[in-house]
Amino acid sequence: MIFYKTDAEIELMRHSCSLVEQAIAEVAKTLQPGATTKQANDIAEQFIRDNKGIPSFLNYRGFPFTACISVNDAVVHGFPNNNILKEGDVVSVDIGVFKNGFHGDSAYTFAIGDVSEEVLKLMKITKESLYKGIEKAVQGNRIGDIAYAIQDYTERQSGYGVVRELVGHGLGRSLHEDPQVPNFGKRGNGAKLKDGMVIAIEPMINLGVKEVFYDEDGWTVRTKDSKPSAHYEHTVCIKRNKPDILSSFIEIETAERANKNLNSSYLN
């Protein structure tokens, strides 16, 4: 069942999304060689709780952390740990916040220090594909229009691998609601988009093949060929004329540019 949100509920979700943005920005300030993803997780959790939010992911279906932090060949759902981050690592940070009865959800990928041009291009194309999908998130279109836009844009660039096993989703009072929002598909297929529907659009794009597998922890998803992956996500409300993006990357990008340990050269 799809739950449509009122204008008041959408504003509550925008506030939850704002806390997600700020939490990811706090993490971005600390990413550097020698840091750990467990430290990043703890920073995010402290920020969320200090702002009277609840970490959406913590204990969700048994997930034991506040943040999904996925490094290099980990696509999504990575477990924060005490492994030391190093120069050249690609780090995806995915966070959800529950406040005032509603969830917000967003993700962003960072590059630590000197990474290859092909990795920077992967990050740029993946982020751009998110906005290509968002352009189609208007009343009257269908889920397949979003999915096709993401797949078409990424695969036309350099044949990147678009992950099939994992999808975006509706959200609101529950972290995962209908409909599912895949990153591949055909135009004109899927649920019809209507005013007040809120969805998380989140392309997960691999530098190599699209195939993935689950790690021994049962959560972390990795690329089959061990090549890096990138992941960006926005929470978006369907409107009549243009999408309303409830989350934002502004504070995250500001922190990314200010942290000299992060490579922000791919930003426009």
N, C-alpha and C positions, 0 to 999 in steps of 0.2 A: 504493500500500500504506500502511495506517495502522500506525504503530508505537506500541505501548502501553508506558508507562513504569512502572518499579518505584517503590516508595516512595523508595528511595535515589536514583534518578535524578531524581525529582521535587524532592527537596531540593537537588540540584545545580542544577537549573533555577531554583529559587527564589533561589539565591545569584546566579546570572547576572542574574536579573530585579532583584535588589536593587542591583546595580551599575548597571543601566540607570536605575533610579529616582534614584540618587545623581548620576549623570552629568547627567540632565535637570535635577535640582535645582541643580547647579552652573551650568548654562546659565541657569536662571531668575534666579539672583542677578545676572547681568550684563546682562540684556536691558534696554535703555533707548534713548531717542533718541540718535543719534550712534554707537551700537555697530553692528557688522556681523555678518552671519550666518557669515562666515568665521571671525571671532573666536570665535563660539559653538561652531563645529565644532571648532576647535583646542582649546578648553577641554575639551570632551567627550572628545576623543581622548586628551589628556594625562591626564585623570582615569582613563580606562579602563586605559591602559597602566601608570599608577602603581599600579593595583590588580591588576596581572598578568592583565588581561583582554585580549581581542583584539576590535577593532571588527568586528562582524558584517557591516556593510554595505560596508566599505572594500574595493574591488575585486570585490565580489560582482556577477557578470555584467557587470563593467566599470564599476560605479558608483564614482566617484573620491573619495568623501568618507566620513567616519565617520558623519555625521548627515545625515538628510534634513530640511532646514529650508525650510518652504514658507510664503511670505508672501502674505497677502491672497487673491487669486484663485487662487493655487497650492494645489491640493488636497493632493498628496503628491509625494514624490520630488524636492523642490526642491533645486537645487544651492546650497550655501553660496557667498557671494560678498562682494565688498567694497562693495556698495551700502549706504548709510547707512540704518539703521532710523529711523523717525520716529514722532511722536505719531499715534496712531490705527491703527497697523499691527496686523494679526492674524498671529501667528507660530506655526506648528505645528512641533514638534520631535519627530522619530521616530528612536529609537536602538535598536540591538541590540548585545548583548555575548555573546561566546563565551568560556566558561571551563570548565575541568574536563570538556570534551567535549560541552557542551550550550549552546544559545543561550537568551537571554532577549530579549524584544522588548516595547517599550511606546512610546506616543506621547501627547503632551499639547499643547494649544493655549493660547497666551497672548495677551492684549490689552495693547498698550502705551498707557498714558495714557488720554486721553479718546476712547472709541469710542461709537458709537451704541447705544441701547438694543436695537435689533434685532440687532446683532452680539452683544451680551452674552447676549441670549435664545438666539441660535443656538448659542453655546458651551454654555450651560446645558442646552438640549434635547439637543444631541449627546452631551454627557457623560452625561446621564440615560439616553439611549437605549442607551448601552454597558451600563449596569447592567440595563436591561430585557432585553437580550440575554443577559447573564450569568445572570440568574435562570432561564433555560431550559436552561442548560448542565449538565444532570444526566443520569445514566444512565437510559436508556429513551426519552428524547426524541430528536428528530432535528435535523439541521443546519437544516432549514427552520423549526423552531420558534424558533430563535435569530434567523434572518433575518427571519421575519415579525414578531417582537416589536419589532425595531429599526425596520423599515419602518413598521409600524402606528403606533408611538408618534410618530415624527417627522412623518409625513405628516398625522396627525390634528391636530397642533399648529397649523401654519400653512402646510401644503403645501410644506414644504422639499423640496429635490431630493436624493434618495438616490442616490449614485453607483452605477452598475451595473458599470462596466468594471473596478473594483478590488475585491478581496475580502480578508477575513482568511484564515487558513491554519493548518494544523498546524505544529508545530515541535518540535525536539528536538536530535538530533545534526546535523540539517540545518536551515537557516534557514527553508526552505519545504518542508513535508511535506503529505501528504494528511491530512485533507480540506480542500478550499476552504470558506471560511465567508463567503458573501455577506451583504449587509446588506438584502436584499430577497428575498422568496420566499413559499412557502405552507407552512402548518403541516402536519406529517406527512410532508414530503418530505425527501429527502436521506439521507446516511449516518446510521445509528443511533449514538447517543452511548453509549460504554461506559467503565467505570471504567479510569482510566489513560491515556485519550486527552488530549493537551495541544494546545490551540488558541489562536491569537491572534484575539481578537474586536476589530474596529476600524472602527466606523462612520465614514464620511466623508460629511458632510452639507453641502450647499450652501445658501446663503441664497436663491438663485434656482432656476434650472432644474437638472435632474439631469445634463444633457449636459456632457461635458468634451472636451478635446483635448490632444494632446501638443505641448509646446513644441519649438522648433528643436533643443534639446540632446538630444532623444530620450528624456528621462527625466521632466522636470517636467510634471505633469498640471495643467491649468488649467480653470477653469469657462468654459463657452461664452459666458456673458453677463457675464463679468468681475466677478461679485459674489463676496464672501468665502466661504470654506469653513472648516469646523472638523473636527478629527480627534482622536479619543481612542482609546487601545488598551490592553488588558490581556492578559496571558498567563494562561490559565485551564486548570486540570486538572479533567476530568470526574470526579465522585464520585457515590456512590449517592444520597445525600440532599440535598447542597447543593454548589455549585461551590466549588473551592479556587482563589482568585485568587492566583497566584504573584507577580505584580507588585503595586506599591502606588503610590498618589499622595500618601501622607502627607508625605514629605519635600518633594515637589514643591510641594504646596499651602502648606506652611510657608514655603518660599522665595518663592512667589508673593505671599503675604500680606505678607511682610517687605520686599519690593522695592516702594518707593513709586512706582516708574515703571511698575508693572504694575497693571492694573485687575482687582482680585479681588472686586468688588462682586457678581458673579453667584454666588459661592460661598455655599452654605447656612450 
